[in-house]
Amino acid sequence: MSSTTSPTTPNPGTEIPYTIPLPDGTPKGHTTHTESTTTIFLPKAGAFLNPVQHYNRDMSVAVIRAWNEMRKEELESKFRKKLAKNGGLSKKQAKRNKLAGVTEELGPAGVDAEVQMKEEQPVAGPSTERKFQAPSINILEALAATGLRSIRYAKEIPNVKYVLANDLSPSACEAMRRNVAFNGVGEDSLPPRKPWQPTVREEGTAIPAENGEAEEVKVEEKTEEASAVEEKKEITEDGLEVKDKVGRRPGCKGRVKINEGDACAFMYSHRSPVGPSSRVDVVDLDPYGTAAPFIDAAIGSISDGGLLAITCTDLAVLAGQQYPEKCYSNYGGVNVHAEYTHEAALRLVLHSLASCAARYGRYITPLLSFSIDFYVRLFVRINTGPEQVKRVSSNTGVVYTCHFCETSVIQPFGRIVERETAKGVVRESFKTHAGPTAKNGSSCEECGGTMHLGGPLWLGPIQDPEFAKRVMKDISSQEKEYKTFPRMLGMLSLAAQELPDPFFFTANRVAKCLHMSSMPLNKILSALLNAGYKISRSHAQAGAVKTDAPRSFIFDIMREEAKTTPIRIDKISEGSPARKLISKPMTHTIDFTPHPDASLERTGKETFYQVNPLPNWGPAPRAKSIQVAVPLPEKRKVEEVEVGQSDSKRSKVEEVGNGYENDVILPQTQEDVIAGKDEEEMMNL
């Protein structure tokens, strides 16, 4: 298996594995890029691909695979419940039996009633338990560019029927068609249909024979040992799964459909619950810059229980110290100026998704939310439920952040009040939340510094620990399939242990507020655990600690440490908020006894926080326009019409073109146009 991430120039004499040779051969002036079993051709211009996003694509494949398995389990559970309700029969069979029972109670009414009873009897043979078969899924990638992600989805995610790959750029769509054909996942590469054969069913069921009578077919059930042996055959000696000639993983039969057009219009055309324009199961948004223009269309095109995978690379807006007006216009909230600004960026995007979904009576469930390198990546489930939509206000609010000590005061918009009735039924009512007083809203309770307003943003959990563990289990059994496995495992490990409480702190930043040296992290964690508080790491920053302890307790840890390591008060200016922090009396008892669970170090080969592996590591430049020569007719005459009344002359211009005389500039991809507008607005500030 080749997993190179650097583009290489194809050699006409060598055959690339898991590909189908193109009829026109290798295109000139193109380089190849390989990830997993997918190899694509990259043009010099006109289509965008960032090799740095290899980790993003690996994680997306793993998450969608895990979500698909979870979806199957949920659908099968519903199927079993319905089956048990009908006595192990289908709805149609249960209705027939019910009608037969009613007729039997009324008694036979002559020969006609007896004949009707015989006709309603099921086919001969004992009834057996029906098998569950999960429906296939469709994935929509709105901004596909070269099609690498869509091709990988078709090859590596089981149960996929179609991957709908869309892009606005004609040159990008041309590159996609070439790459899809090269990897053998297009619609025209479907295998020939097999001739029809009678269906063999379970033991005790009947199938029609040639003479019209029913005959019983016995099928031997596979033992657990036989199933295990068959499963082992799907894994090769080097730990890789057995793949077909185009590199598909077991159970993967997806095909890629290409659409050239506007991303929002394409997603809006998939809003119907049923029919050819029905909703899709997964939507992937990975634009260059912000995904804000595509959120509304994406949420409306996802079926209930479906998955939205969204990327935003405009961290200068989401997590920067400037452009609060741009952040508000894109995401409906103002960025937060603190060390936890990257977590706040995730919560701003989640707030935008939740508020958009609530307009249509839908709600979100965050599964995984990551702040990675120069972008944020979120995986969110979309469902419909008026009752759950009412809870959005209690999971949304603003945050007041001190500019000096970074103490945060969270202000939700709503609260849920539970009351038990006389009959023991718990009733929920939704109320508004009491706001802070003017004094507390303008000055910090800890140091007296000025409080800055941030948000609105999402205040609920941003990770689903159980889902993170599910993805970890899946990728651990398929380690060789993911080149970025160590980093995937590290990020998922952090997500699985991350507390739902908003925001975190670092020992260095807290020590800086009090003009102290940073304390050992294990000492701080022991003090928190000995007091009964919970702790965890945060994936957003190295050395970050999340806890449910109040900020005052963290400062009390530093005050306790200052008893043995005195602070030079004379070096601190009179008006500094640090003086108030140091002189404030302690309100908690601090115990520095080493705690056995105080270590948050990694235990295996996972990578928690990756160091930039290459120089100039970051977002690649957006795709540039390319010039395509358009042939003109051999001869044509153009007459210039009078422009003004004063000019009465007419001239004839004869143009003779023997080749390519005019260059037509193709438009850039849709996200590039939007990103360009955003960049112009920022430059004009």
Secondary structure, DSSP 8 states (H G I E B T S, - for coil): -----S-B---TTS--TT----TT-S-TT-EEEEETTEEEEE-SSSS---GGGHHHHHHHHHHHHHHHHHHHHHHHHHHHHHHHHTTTS-HHHHHHHHHHHHHHHH---SHHHHHHHHHHS--SS-----------EEEEESS-TTSHHHHHHHHHSTTEEEEEEEES-HHHHHHHHHHHHHHT-BGGG-------------TT-EEE-TTS-EEE-------HHHHHHHHHTTB-TTS-B---TT---TT---EEEEEES-HHHHHHTT-BSSSTTB-EEEEEE--SS--GGGHHHHHHTEEEEEEEEEEE--HHHHSSSS-HHHHHHHHSSB---STTHHHHHHHHHHHHHHHHHHTTTEEEEEEEEEEETTEEEEEEEEEE-HHHHTTTGGGEEEEEEETTT--EEEEESEEEEEEE-TTS-EEEEEEE-----HHHHHB-TTT--BEEEEEEEE-S-S--HHHHHHHHHHHHHTGGG-TTHHHHHHHHHHHHH--SSS--EEHHHHHHHTT-----HHHHHHHHHHTT--EEE-TTSTTEEEESS-HHHHHHHHHHHHTTS---GGGS-TT-HHHHHHHS---S-------TT------SS--SS----STT-S--------EEEEE--SEEEEE----SSS-----EEEEE-SSEEEEEE----HHHHHHHHHHHHHHT-
